[in-house]
Amino acid sequence: MRRYKRRKFCKKWVRLSLFAILFFLAIFTFKKGIDSVTWAENSIWDILQLGENQADISDNWNLVLVNRNHRIPKDYEMELTELSNGQKVDSRIYPELQAMFDAARADGLQLFVREGYRTSEEQQQILDEKIEAYEKEGNSRIEAEKLAKEWVAVPRTSEHELGLSVDINADTSISSSDSVYTWLAENAHRYGFVKRYPSDKTKITGISNEPWHYRYVGKEAAEEMEEKGVCLEEYVELCKQSFLETERQKRRFWWTIRN
């Protein structure tokens, strides 16, 4: 009789646990306004993918990795510099950004920063507008969200919220977009900027090709990334592996000395 009661109790506990899990998943799916994200407009998969991982801002500010799996901490702060057209960027990248633009203009090109720093609220608005546009084309809500997120990052996963990325466009009354994008692809690394979302790295970055989107990583890193042909995700991983190998060599050295 006791065994029967124990089994009955366990079954009841399992049912209650499953109910609780489903209940909380339903809240995550339909509750709005959490962390500046309209959760009702994001699938369970997106929520699970975002998880609780936060971007590491403890060191090397120029190499902070932000993507759908590495969110910007809520308390992240930066000092902003306003450009002549009202766009803003992290003040630390302004000198190199200006130098790059001066060089491009010296080569006869006219270009401007179309998008710089954005708030999470602005990022959400852009995502909402993109989803709505795809819905108007006849896509279902789920399909529209999937398509939109190939181009627009979920709030707190966009590099624009770091102030380290810029969308650069051509003044098409003077220069063609292709000429500006070609110049940037060939020269941006000299000023510490890299094309953040290349066409051959979409599976890694999760973002479709954006020839206008450039991210500041610093001259040394940009030169190495250009030489190795890697994107930021790959470069950060290479840096981690290099650090771990250095630490292993140190341990082997001290073990040899002591023995």
N, C-alpha and C positions, 0 to 999 in steps of 0.2 A: 504493500500500500504506500509506503514511504517513497519507494522508487517511482511509483506511478505519479504521485504528487510532484516529485522532483522533475520528472519528465514533462509534466503538464505545465509546471512553472517555467521551465526552460523554453518551451514552445511559446508560451505567452510573452516571455521576455524578448524572444526573437521577433515576434510579430510587432511588438511595441517599438523595437529598435528600427525595424524596416519602415514602420509608419513615420517615426521621427525623421529618418533620413529623407524620405520622400517629401515630408512637410517642409524641411529646411531647403531642399532643392527647389521646391515650388516657390518659396520666398525669394531665393536668389534669382530665380527666373523672372518673376513678375514684379518684384518690388522696385520702385523707381527712386532715383535721386541719391543713390549711394556712391560716395567718392566721386561725385560729379559725373558719374556714368549712368545712363539710363539703362538699368539692368534688363528691363523688359525688352530692350532692343538688342540684346546680346544673348547668344545661345548658351546653354549649359557648358558646351565645349569651350567657348571663349572664356568663361569664368574659371573653369578648371585649368585652362592653359595659362591664364594670367597668374593664378595662384597667389602666393604671398611673396614671391621673389621680388627683391628690389635691386635697382642698379647700385653697384658698388661705387660710392662717391668718396671713399676714404683716402684715395690717392690718385695721382695722374688724372686730374680733372679733364684733360683733353682727350682721354681715352675711355671716358665713361660710356659703357655699353647700354643703350636703351633700345629695346624692341618689345615684342608682345610677351616675352618671358622675363623681361627685366624692367620693372616699372620705376618711374621717377619717384623718389620719396616725397611725401607731402611737404616736408620742411625744407626741400631743396631751394636754395636761394642763389642769386647771382646779381651782379651789378650790370645794368644795361646801359648801352650807348645808343642814342637815337640817330638814325641816318637822315640824310637831307629830305628823303621822301616820307618820313614818319615811321618807317620800319625800325625795329630795334634788334640789337644783337648783344651777346655777352661782351662786355667791354674788353675782355682779354683777347678776343679775336679781331677786334676792330683794326689795329695797325696792319696786320697781314691781309685782311680783307681789302683795306684801302690800297695797299701796295699791289695786290693782284688786279684790282680794277684799274689802277693807274697804268699798269703794264698792258692790259688788254686795250685800253683806250689809246695808248701809244702805238699799238699795232693797227689802229684804225677801226676798232670795234666800239659800239655803244651798247652798254648793258646796264642792268639795274637789279637791285634786290627786290623781287616781287613779294616774297614772304620771309620774315625773319622769326623773331620770338613770338610765340603764341601762348595764351593761357589755356588751361584745361577746358574752360568753358568755350573758348573759340574753337578748340580742336573738336569738341563734341558737336558744335554747330555745323562744322564742315562735314563731319561724318554723317550727320542726320540729313544734310542736303544731298550728299552723294547717294545715300540709301534711297531717298525719295525720288531722285532722278532715275535710278535703275528700276524702281517700282513703276514709274510712269512709262517705262519702255516695255512693260508687260511682264516683268519678273515678279515672282512671289516674294514675300517679305524675307524669307530665309535666303533665297537666291540673291536678292538685292543686297542683303547684309554681307554675304560672302563676297560678292563682286566689289562692293564698296571698300571692304577691308583689304582688298588687294592693292588699293591705291591710297587709302586714308587710314592712319593708325588710330587705334582706340586711345582716348585721353589717358595721359600719364605714361604712354608708351611711344609718344612722338618725340623725335629729336628736336623739333621746333620748340618744345617746352623747356629744353635745356638752354636755348639761346646760342647753341654752337653750330646750328645748321641754317643754311640759306637756300632759298629757291631763286635761281638767277635766270632772268629772261633777257632777250635782246630787245633793243629799241628797233622794231622792225621797219621804221621809216628810214633807218640808216644801215642797220646790219641784219642779216638773216639769222634766224634761230640756229640753223645748222652751223653757220660759221662761228657763232658764240659757243655752242656746245662742243664743237671740235677744238676750239682754242682752250677751253676749260679742261677737256679731257687730256690735252697734251701738256698743259702748263700748271694746272691748279696745285699739283703736288709740290711744286717749287715754293709755294707760299703756305704750305701746311694743310691744304684742303684736299679731300678725296671725293670722288663720285661715290656716294654712299650706297646707291642701289643699282649696280650694273646689271645688264641683261642676263649675264651668265651666272649670276649669284642669287637669282630669285628664290631658288629652293632653300637657300641658307638664310637670306634676309627676310623672306616672307613678303617682300614688297616688289611689285613689278618695276621694270626699268624706268628710271627717272633721270634723264640726262641733265636736268636743271637743278637737281638737289645735291648740294655739296656740304660736307661736314668737315669742320676743323678738327684735326687730330695732332697738329704740330708738325714741323718740317721733318724731323727725324723719322717719325712714324709714317708720314705720308710718302717719303722717299722709299722706305722699306716696303710699304704696301704696294707701291707702284712697281718696284723691282720684282717682288714675289708674286704679284698678280692676285692678291688676296683682298677680301672685304674685311670690315672691322671685326665681325664675329670671329673670323679665322685668325686675324692678327692678334686679338685679345687671347685666344686660345694658345697661339704660338708663344706669346709672352708668358703665359702661365706655365707652359711646359718648360720653357727656358729657365724660369725661376726655380721650378721644382728640380730640374737637372742640376742647377747650380747648388742648391741646398744638398742634394745627394752627394755631389762631389766634395762639398765641405765636410759632410759627415764621414765620408770615406777617408779624407785627408786626416782628420783628427783621430779617427780610429787607427790609422796607420802609425801616426806619431805616438799614440799612447801604447801601442803594442810593439 
